[in-house]
């Protein structure tokens, strides 16, 4: 992109100030800024008009989960279907690994965090081991896509390489960066975080599919005939990945997406709840649950909204293509955003001063026609690491790993 082309693009969105320092930059800095302008989708800024608007939700109804007794009864049947999908190459996995370990007290990628007690055991290592537990007995190597972020891509790729990809075949892992969205003030004016760089942030956990396509990896999907992707988060070290029983149940149900869920520990637990919204599958956040929904009972006398999602989904790609093609809504998230002031001096705000734009997985799911909530045993598949100590922490994950016979 030339300077003139950049000026034309910025003028469309009233953001000409982005080139304010262009003339004093060296050539490398100029090319870096021009490349960022070329790659950034400024159309998200039109969503600034949504600031302050409360998101309108539809009519909620319970969505019945496939519960453990039913799964156990049909386990062999589901497993056979799932194994067929894996051995025929129709299923792949995708790891959301863009996060940093800030809340764990480190500036490194979250997946590089060591949870070991007697030896090094990294979060990435545990996840790959969980995947190998499924694939090794079958003698298959499904594609593993790993979505990093602009901030941790090189470190993540180097970490995998230094540890010999934790035993997974390197030619079956594809790393790609999540797309970034620009950050702006309350009037929609872009922040500059440096004289040669616009302030940006990852575009949310629903951005995985558009980022995968932008990286050109849709060609891999077509070439290999992949029809299903198991999306999973980096912070749950017990989750089973490409679980044949989960895959088989989802395919057998004929739905657009499967969602692993756990029975809530209490009505007040802070997890998103799977449900129906205006006839489509949806997720309602814990803070959106009304007293009426929290107290509602099903025909068995149990809480009607009783299953929380653990961010482990199985998406049917042909249907997801249609949804993403229509466009996924952006959510404005008010944040503290560091920036350069009018004099070019860096400012670190003490209060929220602007917006970041995010797309959420719950919106992808809501646009699909059908979903199978699939219950898993909480103590065997849910050990999230969000904090260093306390609830959902390194401490609790270590304890759960030990309960499952995993040596740390």
Rosetta blueprint (number, residue, H / E / L):
1 X L
2 X L
3 X H
4 X H
5 X H
6 X H
7 X H
8 X H
9 X H
10 X H
11 X H
12 X H
13 X L
14 X L
15 X L
16 X H
17 X H
18 X H
19 X H
20 X L
21 X L
22 X H
23 X H
24 X H
25 X L
26 X L
27 X H
28 X H
29 X H
30 X H
31 X H
32 X H
33 X H
34 X H
35 X H
36 X H
37 X H
38 X H
39 X H
40 X L
41 X L
42 X H
43 X H
44 X H
45 X H
46 X H
47 X H
48 X H
49 X H
50 X H
51 X L
52 X L
53 X L
54 X L
55 X L
56 X L
57 X L
58 X L
59 X L
60 X E
61 X E
62 X L
63 X L
64 X L
65 X L
66 X E
67 X L
68 X H
69 X H
70 X H
71 X H
72 X H
73 X H
74 X L
75 X H
76 X H
77 X H
78 X H
79 X H
80 X H
81 X H
82 X H
83 X H
84 X H
85 X H
86 X H
87 X H
88 X L
89 X L
90 X L
91 X E
92 X E
93 X E
94 X E
95 X E
96 X E
97 X L
98 X L
99 X L
100 X E
101 X L
102 X H
103 X H
104 X H
105 X L
106 X L
107 X L
108 X L
109 X E
110 X H
111 X H
112 X H
113 X L
114 X E
115 X L
116 X L
117 X L
118 X L
119 X L
120 X L
121 X L
122 X E
123 X H
124 X H
125 X H
126 X H
127 X H
128 X H
129 X H
130 X H
131 X H
132 X H
133 X H
134 X H
135 X H
136 X H
137 X H
138 X H
139 X L
140 X L
141 X L
142 X L
143 X L
144 X E
145 X E
146 X E
147 X E
148 X E
149 X L
150 X L
151 X L
152 X L
153 X H
154 X H
155 X H
156 X H
157 X H
158 X H
159 X H
160 X H
161 X H
162 X H
163 X L
164 X H
165 X H
166 X H
167 X H
168 X L
169 X L
170 X H
171 X H
172 X H
173 X E
174 X E
175 X E
176 X E
177 X E
178 X L
179 X L
180 X E
181 X E
182 X E
183 X L
184 X E
185 X E
186 X L
187 X L
188 X L
189 X L
190 X E
191 X L
192 X E
193 X E
194 X E
195 X L
196 X L
197 X E
198 X E
199 X L
200 X E
201 X E
202 X E
203 X L
204 X L
205 X H
206 X H
207 X H
208 X H
209 X H
210 X H
211 X H
212 X H
213 X H
214 X H
215 X L
216 X L
217 X L
218 X H
219 X H
220 X H
221 X H
222 X H
223 X H
224 X H
225 X L
226 X L
227 X L
228 X E
229 X E
230 X E
231 X E
232 X E
233 X E
234 X L
235 X L
236 X E
237 X L
238 X L
239 X L
240 X L
241 X L
242 X L
243 X L
244 X H
245 X H
246 X H
247 X H
248 X H
249 X H
250 X H
251 X H
252 X H
253 X H
254 X L
255 X L
256 X L
257 X E
258 X E
259 X E
260 X E
261 X E
262 X E
263 X E
264 X L
265 X L
266 X L
267 X L
268 X L
269 X L
270 X L
271 X L
272 X L
273 X E
274 X E
275 X E
276 X E
277 X E
278 X L
279 X L
280 X E
281 X E
282 X E
283 X E
284 X E
285 X L
286 X H
287 X H
288 X H
289 X L
290 X L
291 X H
292 X H
293 X H
294 X H
295 X H
296 X L
297 X E
298 X L
299 X L
300 X L
301 X L
302 X L
303 X E
304 X L
305 X L
306 X L
307 X E
308 X E
309 X E
310 X E
311 X E
312 X E
313 X E
314 X E
315 X E
316 X E
317 X H
318 X H
319 X H
320 X H
321 X H
322 X H
323 X H
324 X H
325 X H
326 X H
327 X L
328 X L
329 X L
330 X L
331 X E
332 X E
333 X E
334 X E
335 X E
336 X L
337 X L
338 X L
339 X E
340 X E
341 X L
342 X L
343 X L
344 X L
345 X L
346 X E
347 X E
348 X L
349 X L
350 X L
351 X L
352 X L
353 X L
354 X E
355 X E
356 X E
357 X E
358 X E
359 X L
360 X L
361 X H
362 X H
363 X H
364 X H
365 X H
366 X H
367 X H
368 X L
369 X L
370 X L
371 X E
372 X E
373 X E
374 X E
375 X E
376 X L
377 X L
378 X H
379 X H
380 X H
381 X H
382 X L
383 X L
384 X E
385 X L
386 X L
387 X E
388 X L
389 X L
390 X L
391 X L
392 X L
393 X E
394 X H
395 X H
396 X H
397 X H
398 X H
399 X H
400 X H
401 X H
402 X H
403 X H
404 X L
405 X L
406 X L
407 X L
408 X L
